[in-house]
Amino acid sequence: MLALYATALSANARKPMAVAHHLALELDLHRVNVYRGEGMAPEFRAISPLAKVPALVDGELRLFESNAIIQYLAEGPGGGRLTSDDPALRADIARWMFWEASHWQPELTPVLAPIVAHGLGVAPAPSAPASWDAAALAPHLALLDDHLQGRDWLVADALSLADFAVAGMTTYFRYARFPFDAYPALAAWHARVEALPAWRATATEPWSTSGDPH
Ligand SMILES: N[C@@H](CCC(=O)N[C@@H](CS)C(=O)NCC(=O)O)C(=O)O
């Protein structure tokens, strides 16, 4: 049995929860609310030494890092769904997953952190709205919006791990009032993601509503 340590409050933990739902994989879900210090439990740190969610246990396998976990779910128990046999397409999926971890998430984090911390109840209301025009984030928003023009999904017009990985951080977009009107292709893709049963099943308050943190 696959054991996933996660909380749907976390954008990174939502990725494997949604992928497992989409692939109809049975999960033994251990809820670890890292925002209330539950990640510090020694039993959990034996699986996830950095005390972060998500983490997966499957037999002898211990995995942390959300994108590695979803890759394992798809290629292992998922039987190759949400990925591809074609090396070029698999590399394209990996490209978006690496981009997500090395650019998208790091540039979104400073913009979202104060609002998300407030939504989690661990910080006071931020004094200003999210700075969606931050210089370091702008090229990545433009890249994603340009790439999605005329496409339904990120790779080869089929839903893949790339979409679940990149969608992770968009969990917070409604709450942090992302300017969807300024990025129409990104907005249309986000609406397609939100319509997926797997995304709906892993939605949680407060992120599914438009927050009013100011
Ligand atoms: N690169 C990691 C990031 C994991 C991560 O930062 N998880 C956050 C929640 S989104 C966490 O557990 N934070 C708790 C902490 O740092 O104490 C991944 O993709 O899994």
The ligand as an SDF file (V2000), in Angstrom:
LIG
                    3D

 20 19  0  0  0  0  0  0  0  0999 V2000
   10.7520   21.0380   -3.1190 N   0  0  0  0  0  0  0  0  0  0  0  0
    9.8640   20.4220   -2.1620 C   0  0  0  0  0  0  0  0  0  0  0  0
    9.2440   21.5140   -1.3170 C   0  0  0  0  0  0  0  0  0  0  0  0
    8.4270   20.9410   -0.1650 C   0  0  0  0  0  0  0  0  0  0  0  0
    7.9360   22.0330    0.7490 C   0  0  0  0  0  0  0  0  0  0  0  0
    8.4870   23.1510    0.8080 O   0  0  0  0  0  0  0  0  0  0  0  0
    6.8900   21.7270    1.4960 N   0  0  0  0  0  0  0  0  0  0  0  0
    6.3470   22.7050    2.4090 C   0  0  0  0  0  0  0  0  0  0  0  0
    4.8530   22.8000    2.2110 C   0  0  0  0  0  0  0  0  0  0  0  0
    4.4530   23.4310    0.5900 S   0  0  0  0  0  0  0  0  0  0  0  0
    6.6140   22.2650    3.8280 C   0  0  0  0  0  0  0  0  0  0  0  0
    6.4850   21.1010    4.1580 O   0  0  0  0  0  0  0  0  0  0  0  0
    6.9730   23.2060    4.6900 N   0  0  0  0  0  0  0  0  0  0  0  0
    7.1500   22.9430    6.0790 C   0  0  0  0  0  0  0  0  0  0  0  0
    8.4560   23.4290    6.5840 C   0  0  0  0  0  0  0  0  0  0  0  0
    9.2970   23.8930    5.8100 O   0  0  0  0  0  0  0  0  0  0  0  0
    8.6300   23.3500    7.8020 O   0  0  0  0  0  0  0  0  0  0  0  0
    8.7900   19.6130   -2.8850 C   0  0  0  0  0  0  0  0  0  0  0  0
    8.4830   19.9250   -4.0410 O   0  0  0  0  0  0  0  0  0  0  0  0
    8.2780   18.6540   -2.3100 O   0  0  0  0  0  0  0  0  0  0  0  0
  1  2  1  0
  2  3  1  0
  2 18  1  0
  3  4  1  0
  4  5  1  0
  5  6  2  0
  5  7  1  0
  7  8  1  0
  8  9  1  0
  8 11  1  0
  9 10  1  0
 11 12  2  0
 11 13  1  0
 13 14  1  0
 14 15  1  0
 15 16  2  0
 15 17  1  0
 18 19  2  0
 18 20  1  0
M  END
$$$$
